[in-house]
Amino acid sequence: MTNRSHRNSSYKAMNAMERENRAHSSASGICLEIPDKTHHVAMIMDCCDLLTCLPDASVQLIVCDPPYNIMLADWDNHDNYIEWASRWLREAERVLLPTGNITIFGGLQYQGEAGSGDLLSIIHHMRSASNMLLANLIVWNYPNGMSARRFFASRHEEIAWFARSKRYYFDLDSVREPYDDETKTLYRKDKRLNPETIEKGRNPTNVWKSTRLNGNSRERVGHPTQKPRAIIQRLVRSLSYPGSTIVDFFGGSGITTRVAIEEGRHSICCDNDPLFANYVSQQVTKLSLSDLLFPMPKFEITEHLNKTHPVYCLQPDVSKKPRKAA
């Protein structure tokens, strides 16, 4: 049976644009210049309170690692998980730009423990109550984890990537995995392959192999569910562009703030945990220049420690006034 993608008009169009060095319409009108300075806001605040302060269509990327409802802590316990989640999902869709994306961490393995609190329930809700598009279900595969006797031990977590519209922004080249010299030499002999693509590297696919953070990892700042920098970095690089705004309303360990600084994006992050400000401060001390795509711009961090401070969206289009959640 032939590959169905060979007859897919969308694939044909994308391949034609690549051959002619033309950009997808989602990249039109987007300035990819690195800003001289980026601004970052970190607050102790409820997720829905933050979202209601943000204007419509003002955010490029939302990185979302919500509670899994497995009673890990007080913030991880909701009687009606989907009713609670639907509030911030609805607001997240409102604040995203037409090119915007939201990535939601979760795990299907939590279904039995959390009832309606697993990622499968969120995806089902999004498909029935949202106009956003499920662009990819990313599988984060890690070699380290808990053992099990009554089922196969889990070695992966899922990341659901939803796009605000068909115009979503995606930069594959920024996250390609380079080929080694031997593979490059072999692929160059195949005349069907584009030499420029060979130099850029391979598509990392939707299965990402990366270890979880061990207790003694240098990345650790003390948060119990901290995500690896490499995972957040790949999301930021591929789904946002320099100078755009990233929002993380379950800020947790503060890793999104760190990556946004390193990658030349603005950020607005919050968490209900009073320790969030401390986590962000630790992340700033760990800023790295070792593997960045370009020099890190100067940055300014504003730490608002209560709800009385106003929130200013950093995206250029802020003409619409904030509104309250439904």
C-alpha positions as CSV (number, residue, x, y, z in Angstrom):
1,M,0.0,0.0,0.0
2,T,1.4,3.4,-0.9
3,N,2.0,6.1,1.7
4,R,-1.2,8.1,2.0
5,S,0.8,11.2,2.8
6,H,2.0,11.2,-0.8
7,R,-1.6,12.1,-1.9
8,N,-2.2,14.5,1.0
9,S,-2.6,18.1,-0.5
10,S,-1.3,19.7,2.8
11,Y,1.9,17.6,2.7
12,K,2.4,18.4,-1.0
13,A,2.0,22.1,-0.3
14,M,4.4,22.1,2.6
15,N,7.0,20.2,0.6
16,A,6.6,22.6,-2.3
17,M,7.1,25.6,0.0
18,E,10.2,24.0,1.5
19,R,11.7,23.4,-2.0
20,E,11.1,27.0,-2.9
21,N,12.3,28.4,0.5
22,R,8.9,29.9,1.2
23,A,7.5,30.3,4.7
24,H,4.2,29.0,5.9
25,S,1.5,31.7,6.3
26,S,1.7,31.2,10.1
27,A,5.1,33.0,10.0
28,S,3.9,35.9,7.9
29,G,4.1,39.3,9.7
30,I,6.1,37.8,12.6
31,C,9.3,39.6,13.5
32,L,11.9,37.0,14.4
33,E,14.5,39.5,15.6
34,I,16.0,39.0,19.0
35,P,14.8,41.7,21.5
36,D,17.4,43.8,23.3
37,K,15.7,43.1,26.6
38,T,13.0,40.8,27.8
39,H,10.6,41.3,30.7
40,H,9.3,38.6,33.1
41,V,6.6,38.7,35.7
42,A,6.4,36.1,38.5
43,M,3.5,36.1,40.9
44,I,1.9,34.3,43.8
45,M,-1.5,34.1,42.3
46,D,-4.4,31.7,41.3
47,C,-4.3,30.6,37.7
48,C,-7.8,31.9,36.8
49,D,-7.1,35.2,38.5
50,L,-4.0,35.7,36.3
51,L,-5.8,34.7,33.1
52,T,-8.7,37.1,33.6
53,C,-6.1,40.0,33.7
54,L,-4.7,39.1,30.2
55,P,-6.2,40.7,27.1
56,D,-7.7,38.6,24.3
57,A,-5.2,37.2,21.7
58,S,-2.1,38.4,23.5
59,V,-0.1,35.2,24.2
60,Q,1.9,33.0,21.9
61,L,2.6,30.0,24.1
62,I,1.1,28.6,27.3
63,V,3.2,26.0,29.0
64,C,0.8,24.2,31.3
65,D,1.7,21.5,33.9
66,P,-1.5,21.3,35.9
67,P,-2.2,19.3,39.1
68,Y,-2.9,15.6,38.3
69,N,-5.5,15.3,41.1
70,I,-3.6,12.5,42.8
71,M,-3.6,14.3,46.1
72,L,0.2,14.9,46.1
73,A,-0.5,18.1,48.1
74,D,-3.4,20.5,48.9
75,W,-3.1,22.0,45.4
76,D,-3.5,18.6,43.9
77,N,-7.0,17.8,45.1
78,H,-10.2,18.8,43.2
79,D,-13.6,17.3,43.7
80,N,-14.7,18.0,40.1
81,Y,-11.5,18.2,38.2
82,I,-12.9,18.8,34.7
83,E,-15.3,21.6,36.0
84,W,-12.2,23.3,37.5
85,A,-10.0,22.7,34.5
86,S,-12.6,23.9,32.1
87,R,-12.4,27.4,33.6
88,W,-8.7,27.9,32.8
89,L,-8.9,26.0,29.5
90,R,-11.6,28.4,28.3
91,E,-9.6,31.5,29.4
92,A,-6.4,30.0,27.9
93,E,-8.1,29.7,24.5
94,R,-9.2,33.3,24.7
95,V,-5.8,34.8,25.5
96,L,-3.9,32.9,22.8
97,L,-3.0,34.6,19.5
98,P,-4.3,33.0,16.3
99,T,-0.7,31.6,15.9
100,G,-0.7,30.5,19.5
101,N,-0.2,27.1,21.2
102,I,-0.8,25.5,24.5
103,T,1.0,22.4,25.8
104,I,-0.6,20.5,28.7
105,F,1.5,17.9,30.6
106,G,-0.4,14.9,32.0
107,G,-0.5,11.2,32.2
108,L,-3.0,8.5,31.2
109,Q,-1.6,6.3,33.9
110,Y,-3.3,8.5,36.5
111,Q,-6.8,7.6,35.4
112,G,-7.6,5.1,38.1
113,E,-6.2,7.3,40.9
114,A,-7.6,10.6,39.7
115,G,-11.0,9.6,38.3
116,S,-11.7,12.5,36.0
117,G,-8.3,14.1,36.5
118,D,-6.2,12.5,33.8
119,L,-5.0,14.0,30.5
120,L,-7.4,11.7,28.6
121,S,-10.4,13.5,30.2
122,I,-8.9,16.9,29.4
123,I,-8.4,15.9,25.7
124,H,-12.0,14.6,25.6
125,H,-13.3,17.9,27.1
126,M,-11.2,20.0,24.6
127,R,-12.6,18.0,21.7
128,S,-16.2,18.7,22.7
129,A,-16.0,22.2,24.2
130,S,-13.1,23.9,22.4
131,N,-12.3,25.0,18.8
132,M,-8.6,24.4,19.4
133,L,-6.8,21.8,17.3
134,L,-4.9,18.8,18.8
135,A,-1.7,19.2,16.8
136,N,0.3,16.5,18.5
137,L,0.3,14.1,21.5
138,I,3.9,14.1,22.6
139,V,5.3,11.2,24.5
140,W,8.0,12.0,27.0
141,N,9.9,8.7,27.4
142,Y,12.2,8.5,30.4
143,P,14.3,5.5,31.6
144,N,14.0,6.1,35.3
145,G,10.9,5.6,37.4
146,M,9.0,3.6,40.0
147,S,8.8,-0.2,39.7
148,A,5.5,-2.1,39.6
149,R,4.1,-5.5,40.2
150,R,0.4,-5.3,39.2
151,F,1.0,-3.6,35.8
152,F,3.8,-2.6,33.4
153,A,6.0,0.1,35.1
154,S,5.4,3.5,33.6
155,R,8.2,5.1,31.7
156,H,6.5,7.9,29.9
157,E,4.3,11.0,30.3
158,E,2.2,12.7,27.7
159,I,2.2,16.3,26.6
160,A,-0.9,17.4,24.6
161,W,-0.2,20.2,22.2
162,F,-3.2,22.2,21.1
163,A,-3.1,25.0,18.5
164,R,-5.3,28.0,18.6
165,S,-6.0,27.8,14.9
166,K,-4.6,26.3,11.7
167,R,-2.3,29.3,11.5
168,Y,-0.3,28.0,14.5
169,Y,3.4,28.8,14.7
170,F,5.8,25.9,14.6
171,D,9.6,26.1,14.1
172,L,10.9,22.6,13.4
173,D,14.4,23.7,12.4
174,S,15.1,25.1,15.9
175,V,14.7,21.7,17.5
176,R,16.1,19.3,14.8
177,E,18.6,16.7,16.0
178,P,21.9,16.8,14.1
179,Y,23.0,13.7,12.2
180,D,26.5,12.4,12.8
181,D,29.1,12.6,10.0
182,E,28.7,9.0,9.0
183,T,24.9,9.3,8.6
184,K,25.3,12.6,6.7
185,T,27.7,10.9,4.2
186,L,25.3,8.1,3.7
187,Y,22.2,10.3,3.2
188,R,24.0,12.6,0.8
189,K,24.3,9.6,-1.6
190,D,20.5,9.5,-1.8
191,K,19.5,12.0,-4.5
192,R,15.9,12.0,-3.2
193,L,16.9,13.7,0.0
194,N,17.3,17.5,0.3
195,P,21.0,18.3,1.2
196,E,19.9,21.3,3.2
197,T,17.6,19.2,5.3
198,I,20.4,16.7,5.9
199,E,22.6,19.5,7.3
200,K,19.7,20.7,9.5
201,G,19.2,17.3,11.1
202,R,16.3,15.0,11.7
203,N,12.8,15.7,13.0
204,P,12.8,14.7,16.7
205,T,9.4,13.0,16.2
206,N,6.7,13.1,18.9
207,V,8.6,10.7,21.2
208,W,11.1,12.6,23.3
209,K,13.7,10.6,25.2
210,S,14.8,12.5,28.3
211,T,15.5,11.4,31.9
212,R,13.4,12.6,34.8
213,L,15.3,14.8,37.3
214,N,16.9,12.7,40.0
215,G,16.8,14.0,43.6
216,N,20.5,15.1,43.3
217,S,20.1,16.8,39.9
218,R,21.8,20.1,39.6
219,E,18.6,21.5,38.1
220,R,16.6,20.8,41.2
221,V,15.2,23.8,43.2
222,G,13.1,21.9,45.6
223,H,9.7,21.5,43.8
224,P,8.4,17.9,43.9
225,T,7.2,17.8,40.2
226,Q,9.9,19.8,38.5
227,K,10.2,19.2,34.7
228,P,13.6,19.0,33.0
229,R,14.9,22.2,31.3
230,A,15.5,20.3,28.0
231,I,11.8,19.4,27.7
232,I,10.6,23.0,28.3
233,Q,13.3,24.4,26.1
234,R,12.2,22.3,23.1
235,L,8.6,23.4,23.6
236,V,9.6,27.1,23.8
237,R,11.9,26.9,20.8
238,S,9.5,25.2,18.5
239,L,6.2,26.8,19.5
240,S,7.1,30.4,20.1
241,Y,9.5,33.0,18.6
242,P,11.9,35.5,20.0
243,G,10.1,38.5,21.6
244,S,6.8,36.7,22.0
245,T,5.1,36.1,25.3
246,I,4.9,32.8,27.2
247,V,2.5,32.2,30.0
248,D,2.7,29.5,32.7
249,F,-0.1,29.7,35.2
250,F,1.0,26.6,37.1
251,G,4.6,28.0,37.4
252,G,5.7,25.3,39.9
253,S,9.5,25.2,39.9
254,G,9.9,28.4,37.8
255,I,11.6,26.5,35.0
256,T,9.5,28.3,32.3
257,T,10.7,31.7,33.5
258,R,14.3,30.5,33.3
259,V,13.9,29.1,29.8
260,A,12.0,32.2,28.6
261,I,14.9,34.4,29.8
262,E,17.5,32.2,28.1
263,E,15.6,32.0,24.8
264,G,14.7,35.7,24.4
265,R,11.0,35.4,25.1
266,H,8.9,37.5,27.6
267,S,7.1,35.6,30.3
268,I,4.2,35.9,32.8
269,C,4.1,33.1,35.3
270,C,2.3,32.4,38.6
271,D,1.6,29.8,41.2
272,N,-0.4,29.5,44.4
273,D,2.6,28.2,46.3
274,P,4.3,30.9,48.4
275,L,7.6,29.2,47.6
276,F,7.2,30.0,43.9
277,A,9.2,33.3,44.3
278,N,12.1,31.4,45.9
279,Y,12.0,28.8,43.1
280,V,12.2,31.5,40.4
281,S,15.1,33.1,42.2
282,Q,17.0,29.8,42.3
283,Q,16.3,29.3,38.6
284,V,17.8,32.7,37.8
285,T,21.1,31.7,39.4
286,K,21.2,28.7,37.1
287,L,20.8,30.6,33.9
288,S,23.0,29.0,31.2
289,L,24.6,30.2,28.0
290,S,26.1,26.9,27.0
291,D,23.5,25.7,24.4
292,L,21.5,28.7,23.4
293,L,20.7,29.5,19.8
294,F,21.7,33.1,20.2
295,P,23.1,35.5,22.8
296,M,20.7,35.9,25.8
297,P,19.2,39.4,25.9
298,K,19.2,41.5,29.0
299,F,16.2,40.8,31.2
300,E,14.1,42.3,34.0
301,I,12.1,40.2,36.5
302,T,9.2,41.7,38.5
303,E,8.1,39.5,41.4
304,H,4.6,40.4,42.5
305,L,3.9,38.7,45.8
306,N,0.1,39.3,46.0
307,K,-3.0,39.9,43.9
308,T,-3.1,43.6,44.4
309,H,-0.5,44.3,41.7
310,P,-1.7,44.9,38.2
311,V,-0.6,42.5,35.4
312,Y,0.6,43.9,32.1
313,C,0.7,41.6,29.1
314,L,3.9,41.9,27.2
315,Q,2.7,41.0,23.7
316,P,2.6,44.0,21.3
317,D,-1.2,43.7,20.7
318,V,-2.7,44.8,24.0
319,S,-5.5,47.0,22.6
320,K,-8.3,44.9,24.1
321,K,-9.2,45.3,27.7
322,P,-9.1,42.4,30.2
323,R,-12.4,40.8,31.0
324,K,-13.7,38.6,33.8
325,A,-13.9,34.8,33.3
326,A,-17.3,33.4,32.5
